[in-house]
Amino acid sequence: MTNPTATSKAVEELQGLRATAKHITSWTQRDEQLVTIVRRAIDKREYRAAIDVASDITSSITRDKMLAHIACYALHLSGDRIAAEAAASAVTSRISRDEIYRDIVTWAASESESNDIPCAKL
């Protein structure tokens, strides 16, 4: 079980970084920093915070890519299907969204657990 205090501190830190990144004027540079924050949230397994940060990414291609990463890691690393579905639902591209949903169904229907994390290869 995760320590709730550590979790809330991690989320606070990520929210602070997100707020700071929003002050960057150049949207490309802001997106780069937000991607870094999303990766940090994934590393901390704070998938909902990662989804919130990803929603601020201006480029729909970059945003969808990061949401796909979040869904993949949430599912394959943590087994958090609800977070994976939340990330998938935020994806703009119908094709990408369908691919993520197919991955979720395949994972859920799979009887044997695999140590293979497909998103680690991206």
C-alpha positions as CSV (number, residue, x, y, z in Angstrom):
1,M,0.0,0.0,0.0
2,T,1.3,3.5,-0.9
3,N,1.9,6.0,1.8
4,P,-0.9,8.6,1.4
5,T,1.3,11.4,2.7
6,A,4.1,10.6,0.1
7,T,1.4,10.4,-2.6
8,S,0.0,13.8,-1.7
9,K,3.4,15.3,-1.6
10,A,4.3,13.9,-5.0
11,V,1.0,15.2,-6.4
12,E,1.7,18.7,-4.8
13,E,5.2,18.7,-6.3
14,L,3.8,17.8,-9.8
15,Q,1.1,20.4,-9.6
16,G,3.6,23.1,-8.6
17,L,5.8,22.2,-11.6
18,R,2.8,22.2,-13.8
19,A,1.8,25.7,-12.6
20,T,5.4,26.9,-13.2
21,A,5.5,25.4,-16.7
22,K,2.3,27.3,-17.6
23,H,4.2,30.6,-17.3
24,I,6.5,29.7,-20.2
25,T,5.4,31.9,-23.2
26,S,6.7,29.7,-26.0
27,W,4.2,26.8,-26.5
28,T,6.8,24.5,-27.9
29,Q,9.1,25.0,-24.9
30,R,6.1,24.8,-22.5
31,D,5.1,21.5,-24.1
32,E,8.7,20.1,-23.7
33,Q,8.6,21.0,-20.0
34,L,5.1,19.5,-19.6
35,V,6.3,16.3,-21.3
36,T,9.1,16.1,-18.7
37,I,6.6,16.6,-15.9
38,V,4.3,13.9,-17.3
39,R,7.3,11.5,-17.4
40,R,8.1,12.3,-13.8
41,A,4.5,11.6,-12.8
42,I,4.7,8.3,-14.6
43,D,7.9,7.5,-12.8
44,K,6.1,8.2,-9.5
45,R,3.1,6.2,-10.7
46,E,0.9,9.2,-10.3
47,Y,-1.1,8.5,-13.4
48,R,-4.1,10.8,-12.7
49,A,-1.7,13.7,-12.1
50,A,0.1,12.8,-15.3
51,I,-3.2,12.9,-17.2
52,D,-3.9,16.4,-15.7
53,V,-0.5,17.7,-16.8
54,A,-0.8,16.1,-20.3
55,S,-4.1,17.9,-20.8
56,D,-2.1,21.2,-20.8
57,I,0.1,20.1,-23.7
58,T,-0.8,22.3,-26.7
59,S,0.2,19.9,-29.5
60,S,-2.5,17.3,-30.0
61,I,0.0,14.8,-31.4
62,T,2.4,15.2,-28.4
63,R,-0.6,15.2,-26.0
64,D,-2.0,12.0,-27.5
65,K,1.5,10.4,-27.4
66,M,1.9,11.2,-23.7
67,L,-1.6,10.0,-22.9
68,A,-0.8,6.7,-24.7
69,H,2.4,6.4,-22.6
70,I,0.4,7.0,-19.4
71,A,-2.2,4.4,-20.3
72,C,0.5,1.8,-21.2
73,Y,2.5,2.3,-18.0
74,A,-0.6,2.4,-15.8
75,L,-1.8,-0.8,-17.3
76,H,1.3,-2.8,-17.8
77,L,3.4,-1.6,-14.8
78,S,0.8,-1.0,-12.2
79,G,-2.3,-2.9,-13.4
80,D,-4.3,0.2,-13.0
81,R,-7.0,-0.3,-15.7
82,I,-9.1,2.6,-14.5
83,A,-6.2,5.1,-15.0
84,A,-5.4,3.5,-18.4
85,E,-9.1,4.0,-19.5
86,A,-9.0,7.6,-18.2
87,A,-5.9,8.3,-20.2
88,A,-7.5,6.7,-23.3
89,S,-10.7,8.7,-23.0
90,A,-8.6,11.9,-23.1
91,V,-6.9,11.0,-26.4
92,T,-8.0,13.2,-29.3
93,S,-7.2,10.8,-32.2
94,R,-9.9,8.2,-32.7
95,I,-7.4,5.8,-34.2
96,S,-5.0,6.2,-31.3
97,R,-7.8,6.0,-28.7
98,D,-9.1,2.7,-30.3
99,E,-5.6,1.2,-30.2
100,I,-5.3,2.0,-26.5
101,Y,-8.7,0.6,-25.8
102,R,-7.8,-2.6,-27.7
103,D,-4.6,-2.9,-25.6
104,I,-6.7,-2.6,-22.4
105,V,-9.1,-5.3,-23.5
106,T,-6.3,-7.6,-24.6
107,W,-4.5,-7.0,-21.3
108,A,-7.7,-7.6,-19.2
109,A,-8.7,-10.7,-21.2
110,S,-5.2,-12.2,-20.9
111,E,-5.0,-15.0,-18.4
112,S,-1.2,-15.0,-18.0
113,E,0.7,-12.1,-16.8
114,S,3.6,-10.9,-18.9
115,N,6.6,-8.9,-17.7
116,D,6.7,-7.3,-21.2
117,I,5.9,-3.6,-21.1
118,P,5.2,-2.6,-24.7
119,C,5.4,1.2,-23.9
120,A,9.0,0.7,-22.6
121,K,10.0,0.1,-26.2
122,L,8.5,3.4,-27.5
